[in-house]
Amino acid sequence: MATTARERLARLLGDSEPAGSFSAHLLAPARLLQLEVAGVGPVSLPVRAPLAKKLIAVARSARFGRGERTLTDTNVRDTWELTPDQITLGGPNWTTLMNGALEHFRGELGLPQTTRLRAEPHSMLVYGKDQFFLPHQDSAKDDAMVGTLVVSLPSAHTGGELVIDHAGESTAYRASKEDLTFVAFYADCRHQVTPVRSGYRVTLTFNLLACTAASALEAGPATELAQCLTEHFGTPATPRYGGRDLGLPNRLVFLLDHEYTQRGLNWRLLKGADAERAALVRAAAEQAGCETVLALAEVKETWDALPSDGDPWDNNGYDEDEDCRDPSADPDDYQLTELIDDEVTLGWWTSPDGTGGEPISLHLPDHEVCAATPSVRLAPYQSEYEGYMGNYGNTLDRWYRRAAVVVWPRDRAFAARAEAGSHWALHDLRDRIDAGDLAGARAAAQSLAPFWKKIGAQAGLFSATLDVAEGLGSAGTAAMLLEPFRVATVTLDHADRLAAAAGRYGEDWTRDVVDGWFGQAHRFGPELSEWIDDGLPELCAALRTAGRPEVARLLAARAWHWVGGQLRLWTTTLRSEVRQPQLEMLSSPLVRLLEAADDKLCDEITGGLRGCGNNVLECLMPALRLAGARRAAGLGAVARDCAERLGAIIARPLRDEDDWSIEWTGCGCGLCDTLGTFLGSRSRQIFAWPLAARAQTCARPDRLGGAAGATPDQAAGAAIHSGADEDRRAAHSRDERAAPGRDRPGVADVDAG
């Protein structure tokens, strides 16, 4: 029983009088058609075997479309094809017959009375014994194409039925032996030609094109639907499985039954029941103060399923250690038991005024979607079965393409559209600002707040967002629009507009925005190093030229905060094979950062570098080599610091031959004290760490080269195998160069031996 306004609306539309069928047929006397074929001459009816063989002699193997490709494969389509330029249709009554047939099919297919159909010749087909065409859908060859017309010429043959399927229904049409057999059907219906068992099947195929004049919408039957819409948009939504209210819905999406192309998605070209239901929804929306657009939807459903002729433990011959998904699964071969999950995504919609359309990407929550025909009753364009895998499986994924009518209240139109198309939203805001409607622009921009974090930070949107943020003149709304972006998005091209925004809203506002771009919500890695490398000095220089040195310093200071943190992390990592590559990768960003920094920040950076241990040389020495002849502020101080460190290392006395001690500073816990005692001993070479009696961990496993929460065994092992600390390693290397073989192996070497 329908419990929500959305469900009642779907039920009302489902109960509406069916407007027509998905296919229809008509018989006509064969004498009304006069047909000639180039290279053959007049075609006498009924078609007999000798004439059919002559037609085959001037034909080619039929082709078919798959995606963007045109293929020839007799395992899929085995028939002979003649092109329209080889065929001449005529006769004194042919035009009258065709016009009458088209008007008949308009009514039978449920197209509006204002629609006029036109038949465009497509091909002539000849099927011989055992020839066929597997189930398929016809591709739209014209924006106005709504269906296909097949005219079967009379002939004596068996087999070769035209079988058409839609929404769980199937109809088979057999050609007459004496009359012309007309069959029309919607282009999105799956259909096939069964193998010919004897004789020859000969047909003419046409594309059905529709031309429809605009008509007034019916208002009477839409009143109850309008009440449903008003209730839907005035009632907070709830999740499918219960829980807190989700707020008022911004839209309602009613799924139609047929498939359409982007070019063919038009109110006047809707098919069958779609046309009737869409007209009712439009009329109801008008009464309820809403706008409507047409959209293309992708529907995915995941069902609990079992093979029709198998048992629930069968995985269709797949090894359970292998991927047992079958992308070519026939949905009719499985018993569907329960719908596990479904997803609906809109990928295209028309503009509200019906002119043109735009690509979008909008995932719909279930409380915004309804349909008169469940997707399970339609034919999926793809199915994929996953057999039983022990603790999951026996599921069937099915994908459908459906059109939809999307409805939203006029007073929420901006937010409803903006959630699906950020580019459109920013363009609309810019237009309002340019038109002087600042109040309207600010209100519209603020309506983006509930979802802007999710959709705002898209590639290529930062320039437009920064432009709108500066133009709004509202600090809070501007900060909200800029919040989702990462600092790596900011380039030299944005310097002038960023400077203008900073000048308009002040330094505190700018600091908060920049801090957000570097914030914890963004995980940085190589991306930030590349951003510093690729243009931070040039960006900072441009900001200073634009009169905003404080913005340049904010960006450079936050960049140093990140680089400094990376240096502290990696200089205290004991494993050299891990530490050295990471420190060397920081050398180039460090040089570029010094180029970008002002004098005050340079002093802060060089001071921070002096506070690092000697492992920082693994970053500073490559940095000086990269700097070359550059004279960036701070490089001289870095060079002097390196010289002092190297001099101090060289001046250290050699280690005594019997000295096995390693300097160690732990976190102060009992584990580190025990380990420190052993490492500080000049004579002890091996230490047997007892097995852990309880789950005690070291608070500073990073000092041990271990992971957070390491146990005593893990921490001790990491430390014992780590060798000497940074200073002792340097001394060790010097001893080896001064007197090979004199030095003793470290703790790790003794233990490993």
N, C-alpha and C positions, 0 to 999 in steps of 0.2 A: 504494500500500500504506500502511495506517495506521501511523504511526510514533510518535505520542504517545498518552498515555492518553485525552486529549480526543477524538482522531480515532477511537480504537478504540471508545470509548463511542458515538459517532455511528454507527459502522458496525454495532455490535451492535443499536442501536435501529432502524436502517434495515432490518436483516435480520429483525426481529421479525415475526410473522405479521400481515398486514394485518387490521385489525379490521372493516373494512367499506368501502363505496363512498361517494363524495360525492353520489350520486343513485341513486334506485331508482324502479321503477314497478309498477303493479298494475292489472289489469282487473277490473271487476265488472259484474254485470247492471244495466242501466239501470232495471229495474222496482223496484229496491230504494230508489230515491230519489223522493220526492214534493216538488216545488218549486213555490212560489207567489211571484209578484212583484207588489208593490203597483202598482195602475194597469193591470196586465196580466191578473192572475189566474193559474190553474194553467199551468205550463209543461209541455207534452207533449214527450216524447222519442221519437225524435230531434228536434232543433230544425230546423225548416224556415224558409225565407226569410220568409214572412208573419209568423211569430212573432218572428223575429229583428228585423224592422223595428219591431214593437211594443215590443220591449225597448229598442231604440235611442231610441224616442220618449220614454221616461221616464228615459233615462240622461243623463249629462253627459260632456263631454270629459275623458278620464282625465288625472290629474295625476301628477307624480313629484317626488321630493326631490333637491335638489342642495345639499349642505352643510346649512345651517340653513334653507334656503328651500324652499318648495313651489311648483313651476312648472307651467305648461301650455304645451307646445311640441310641435306635431304633427310637427316635423322630428325629434324625439327619440322621442316616444311618441304614436302615432296610433291610438287605440282609444276605445271607449265604456265608461263605468264606472257601475255601480250600487252604492250603499252597503249595508252589512249591514242597516240598518233597513228597507230595501225588500224584503228577501229573507226567506222563511220556508222552512226545511229540515225535512223530516219523512218519515214513512213508518214502518210497523211494524218494519221491519228496518234502518232507516238507522243508528240508534245502534250496533247490533251490527256492522254493516258498517264503520262508522268506527272503532270500537274495535279490530276485527281488523286493519284497514289500518294503524292507528297502531302496533300491536305488530309487524306485519310490517316497517314502515319502521324501527322501533327497531333490529331485528336487522340489516336490510340496510345501514343507515347506520353500524353499528358502535357504537352507544351502549351503555353498560353495562346489564346485565340489571336493575339496580335502578332504571333510568330509566323514567318513565311520561310519554308524550307526550300533549299536549292540543292540539286544533285549534281555533283562534279565528278565526271568519269575518272576512275582510278586505274582499273586494269580489267583484262579478260583472263580468266583462269580455266585451264583444262586439266581435269584429274582423270588419269587412267587407272587401271587395275592396281590395287594395293597402295595408291597414293593417298596422302592425308596432310593435315596441318594440326600440330599439337595445340593444346590449350594456350591461349595468348590473349593479349589486349591490343587493340588497334591504337597506334600513336596518333595524336592530333596533328594533322598536316596543315591546319589553318586555324587562325584565332577563332573563327566562327564555327568550327567543326564541332557538332554535338553527337554525331552518330555515323553509322555505316549502313548503306543500302546494298543488299545482294539480290540480283535478279538472275535466277536460275533458268537457263534455256531448257525447253523440254527435250528429254532424251531417255532412252531405255537403259537404265543402270540400276544397280543395287548397291547399298551402302552409301557412303558419302553424305550422311546427314549433317546438317549444320546444328550444333548443340550450343545453346547460349545459357550461361549461368549468371545469376545475380542475387545477392542477399539470401542465399540458401535455396533459391528456386532454380529449376533447370527446365528448359524447353527445347525439344528437338524438332527440326523442320526438315521434311523430305520433299524433294523437288517433284513436280508433276511430270508425267510422261508426255502430256499433250499441251499444257498451258504454261505461260510464263508465271514463275513463282517469285513474288517480291517478298523479301524479309528485311525489316528495318530494326535496328537495335542501337542502344547507346554505346558510344565508343569505349567507355570504361568497363563494359561487360566482358568477362572472360568467355571465350567461345572457341570451338574447335570444329574441324571437319574430320569425320571418322573415315577410316580407310574405305575406298571404293572396292567392292567385291567383284563387280563385273560391269562391263560397259564403260561409258565415259560421262563424267559430270562436267558441264560447261556453264560458267557463270560470268556475269558482268558485275563489277563492284563499283560503288560510287561513294564519295565522301558526302555526308549530309551536312550542309552549312545552314545556319539559322540567322535570319535577320529579324529583329524584334523591335517594334515601336514601343515607346514608353506607355505604360497604362496606369490608371489610378489604382491605388491600393484599397483593398476592401477593409472597411473600418469595423463593420458590425461584429464578425466572429472574433475580432482581436481584443474585445473589451476584457474578457476574463484573462487572456494572456497578459494584457497590460497590468492588471492587478497583481499577477504573479511577478512581473518585473519589478513593480513598486515594492512589493514585499521582499523580494530577493535583495534589492539594493538597500533596503532599510533595516535588514536583520543581520547582526554579527554572524560571521561564518564560524563553523566549528569543524575540527578535524574529523576525518572519516571514522577514526576509532576513539573519538571522545577527547576531552581535554579542555583547556582554556579557550575562550573565544579568540578569534583571529582578527577581529575588526570587521568593518563593513567591506564587502567585496567591491572591487573596482569594475568588474565586467562579468558578463555571462556569455558563455560560448555554447551555441547549439550546433552539434555536428550534423551535417547533411549526409546523404547516403551515397552519392556518386563522387567519382574522381574528376578533377578538372586540372588543366594546365594553368600556369600563370597568365598566359595570353588569353585563355578562354574563360577566365573567372570574371563573370559579368552577370549582373542581376537579370538581364534579358536573355541570357543563354543557359539558365539553370534547367535541369532535366527533371521530368516527371514529378514525383512527390516533392522533390527539392524546391521546385518553383512555387508550388502551393504553400509549403511550410515557410519558406523564406519570405513570401509576401505577407503572410500572417504575422511573422515576427517583426517585420518592418513596420506594419501598421500598428502593432502593439507598442513598439518602441516609440513611435511618433506620439501616441496617446500618453505614454508614461514619461515623456520628456527626455528621451534617450536618442543616441546616435547609433547607427549600425554600419558595419563594414563586412565584406566577405573576406575569408581567409582560407589558406591551405594548411591542413594539420597533418602531423605525423603521429600516429597512435601506436604505442607498443603495449602489448599485454603479455603477462607471464602467467601461464596456467600450470597447475598441477595436472599431470597427464600420464596416461599409460598407453603403451602400444595396443592397438585394437586386437591383435592376435598374439600378444605376448603376455608374459607374467611380470609383476611389478619389480622382480629382481633382475630382469633381463636388461642388459645395456647394449642390446643390438649388435653384439659381436665385438664391442670395443673392449680393450684391456682397461681395467679400472685405473691403471697408472697413466693412461693416455687420455688425451682430450676426446671425449665421446660425443661431442656436439655434432649434429648432422645438419649442415646449413641447407640441404636440399629436401628437408623433411616435408612430406606431404601432410598437410594439416588434417586431411580426412582419414589418415591412418592411425589417429590417436583418439582416445577417449578423454575428454576434458572433464575434470572433476571439480576443481575449485580455482577461482581467479585469485592469484597470489598478489599481483601488483599490476598497475597500469600507469602509463605516462602519456601525456598529450603535450605536444610542442607545436606552436605556430611558427611557420617559416616564411610566410608571405601574407600580406593583406593589401586590400585596395584602400584608397583614400576615401574619407567620408563623403566627398562629393562625387565619387565614382570615377574620377579621372585618374588613370594610372594606378600604380601600386608601388610597394617597396619591400625589400627583404627585411625580415625581422628574426629575432630569436627569443621566443617567450615560452618558458615552461609554465604550464597551467596547473594550479592545485585542483584537486578533485572537486572542491566545493564551487568551482566556477564553470564546470562542464556538465552538459547533459545531452541526451540524444534520444530520438524516438526509436531508432534502430540500433541495438547493441552491436558493437564491432564484431563480436563473435559470430553474428549471422552473415557477415560479409566475407568476401574472399580476401585473405591477406596476400600482399605482394611478396612476402618472404616469411618463412618459418624456420625455426631452428630448435631441434630437440636435443636435450641433454639427458642421457640415460642415468640409471641409478649408480651413484658413486660412493655408497657407504653411509655418509651422513648428509648427503644432499643429492639433488638430481630428480629424475622423472619430471622434468619441467619442459614446457613447450613455449618458446617465445614466438610471438606473431606480430608482424608489422603491417599497418594499414595506412593508406593515404586517403584522407577524407577532406572535403570542403567544410566550411563552418560559417555560421553567421555570428559575428561578435557584436555584443551590445554593451554600451556603457552610458551612464547618466551624463547629460551635457555638462553639468557642473563639475564632473570629474574627468572630462574628456582629455585634458592635458596629461594628467598623471597616468591614465589608462594607456594612452598612446606612448608616453615617454618610457614607461617600463619596458616596452618592446623595442623602442628605437631611440637610443641616446642621441644619435646624430640629429634626428628630427627635432628632438626636444631642445637641443642647444641652438639649432637654427631658428626655431620658433621664438625662443627667449631673446635671441639677438634681434630679430625682427621687431619684437615688442619694445625693446630698448631703443632701437633706432627710430621707432615711431613715437617715442616720448611717453609710452605707457609704462612708466617705471613701477607704479603700484601693481599693475597686472603682471608684469614680469617677476616682481618679487614674490607675489602670492603664488604664481605658477611654479617658480623655482623652489619655494619652500615645500610645495606639495610633493617634491621628489624625495624628501628626506627619508621616508620609511624604507625606500629600496635603493637609494643612490649608491650606497656603499657596495651593493652587490653588482650593479650594472655600470657604474660610472667610469671606473678605471679601465676603459677599453683602449686598444692601440689606436693612436691617431686622434684621440679626443682631447688631449691636454690643451692644445692651442686654443680650440674653441671654448673649452671650459674656462681657461684663464681669461679669455676675452670677455666672456659673459660675466664671470665673477667680478672683474674690474668694473664693468659697466653697470652692475646692479646698484652699487652704492650702498649695499647692506653688508656690514662686516660679518655678521653671523651666518647669513645665507651663503656669502662668498666662501667662507671657511668650510662650510658643509660641502659645497660643490668640489672643492679642491682636496678634501680629506682623503678620498680613496687612492690617490695617486702615489707612486713611489718616486723618490728623488731621482732615480735613474731616468725618469721621463723628461726631466728638465734639461734643456739643451741651450746652446747659444742663441737659437732662433727665438727663444722665449724671454730673452733678457729684457727687452724694452717693455713688454707687457707685464712681466713680473715686477720690474721697477715701478711701473705706473700703479699697479695694485698695492705695492708696499707703500708708495707715497700717499695713496688715498686712505689706507686703513691704519697705517702706523707700524712702529717697530714691534710692539707687543703682539699685534695680530700676525705680523710676518714671522716672528719667532715661533708662535704656536703652530702655524701652518708648516714651517720648515721642520720643526720637531716631529710633527705628524708624518711627514714624508720619510723621516728616518726612524719612525717609531717601531715599537715591538711588534706591531701587527704585520710588519714587512720583514721577511727573512732574507738577509743579504748574503751573498757569496761572491763569486766571480763577477756578478753583475755590477756591484758597487765599485770594485777595482777597475773594471772597464770604463765605468762612468767617469771616475777620476782621471783615468788615463786619456780618455777620448776628448776631453774638452773642459775640465773644471777650470784651469787657468784662464782660458779664453772667455768662459762664461763670467768668471769673477771680474775680469778686466772690463767686459762690456757693461756689467752692472755698475762698476765704478764710473765709467764714462757716462752712464745714464744718471749719475748723481745719487746712486744708492750703494755706497761702500758698506753700509751696515748689513745689507742683504748678502753681499759677497762674503763678508766675514762670517755670517751665520752659516752659510753653506760650507765654507772651508773648515770652520770650527767643528761642525757636526761630522764632516768627513774625517777630520783628525781624531775625533772621539772614537770613530769606528776603527780607523787604522791603528790607533794607539791600543785599543782593546785587542786587536789581532796580534800586535807585537807582544803584548804581555802574555797572551795565551801561548804563542808558539815559542817564545824565548825560554819559557819555563818547562817546555816539553823535553824530556831527557833523550828520547830516542832520536838520534840524529837523522836516520833515514826518513823519518816523518817530518821532523822540524825543519831541516835545511831547505827542501823544496818550497815549503810554505813561506818561509822568511824571504827567500829569493823572489817569490812572486809578489811580495809586498814592496820590493825595491823600486819598481817603476812608479806605482801610485805614490810612494813617499816623495820621489823627486818632483812629480807633478803637483803634489800637495804643497810642497815648499814654494813652487813657482806661483801657486794661486794665493798663498797666504800673505797677509800684510805683516809689517815688522813685529807687531805685538804677538801675533799668532806664531810667527817663526820662532820667536824666543820661547814660547810655550812648547812648541814641537821639539826644539833642540834640547830644552830642559827635560822633557819627557823621555827623549832618547837616552840622555845621560843617566836617567834613573833605571834603565834596563840593564840586565846582566850582560856579560861579554858575548853571550850567544847572539846578541843583536848585530854583531859584526857580520853575521851571515846574511843580513839584510843591507847593512850600511855599505859594505865593500862593493857589492853589485850595484848599489845605488850610485856610488861615486863613479863607477865605470860607465854607467848609463848616462850620467850627467855630462860627462866629457867636458866640453868647453863652456857649458852653461854657467851663468853667474847668478843663479837664483839665490835670493836671500836665504841664509841658513846653511847653504852647502859648505861654506868655509868653516862654520862651527862644527858641522858633521865631520869634515875631514880632520880637523884638529882633535876631535873626540876619538876618532878611529886611531890616530897616531898615538895618542896617550894610552889607549887600551893596549895596542900592540906592543908599545914600549914596556908597559908594566908586565905584560905576559912574558916577554923575552927576558926581563930582569929577574924573574923569579928563580930561586935556587933549584937545582935538580933534586928530585926526590931521592931519599936514601934508599939503598938497595933493599933493605929489610923493612921498608915502610909500606904497609898494605892499606893504610887508612884512606878513607874517602870522606870529604866534607859532606855533611848532610844536615838539612834543616827540615823537620817535618811540621806537622800541625800541632804537636804538643800532646797528642793522645798516647796511650800506653803502647800501642803498636809501633808508632814512630819512635818512641823513646827506646824500645827494645832494639829496633832496627838501627837506630842511631848509635847505640852503644857498640854494636857489632861493626858497623861501617867505620866508626872512629878509632877502632883498635889498630895499632901499628903492626900487630903480629898475627891476629886471627885471619885465616884465609877462607874458611868454610864455616857456615852456620846452618844447622839443621833446624828448620822452623817446625814446631810441633803442629799437628793437625788441629784445626779449629774445634774447640769444644762447644762453642755457641756462635751464633750469627753476628759476631762483632765485625764492624767495618771501620775503615779509616775515613776520617772526614776530608782528607785531601788526597784522594787516589791519583789526581792529576800529577801530583809531585812524584808519585811512584811510577808514572807511565801507565797506570791502570785506568779503569773506568769508574764512574761514580758508583759508590756503594760496594767497592771491592772487598772481598773477605780477606782475613789475614794471609791466607795462603796465596791468593791472587796478588795482593799488594806486595808481599815479601818477594814473591817470584819476580814480579815486574822490577822491583828495585834491585835485587841481587843480580839480575841479568842486564841491568842498565849500564853498568860500568861506573866510571868516575864522574864527578860533577863537571860543570863547564870549565872551571879553572884547571882542575886536575887533568882533564882531557887535553887541554892546550899544553900543559907541562909535559904530559906523556908524549905528545907529538914532538916536542922540542928535544926530549931525551933521546928519542929514536933517531932523530937527525944528527944529534951530537955524538952519540956513542951507541951504534946499533947493537942490540942484544943485551945492553946493560940493564935496561929497565925491566921490571917484573910485570907479568900480566895482571890485569885488574881482577876484581872479585868475579865478574861474569866469566872471565876466561878460566879461572881456577875451577869454578863450579861446573862449567860446561865440560872441562876436561875430565 
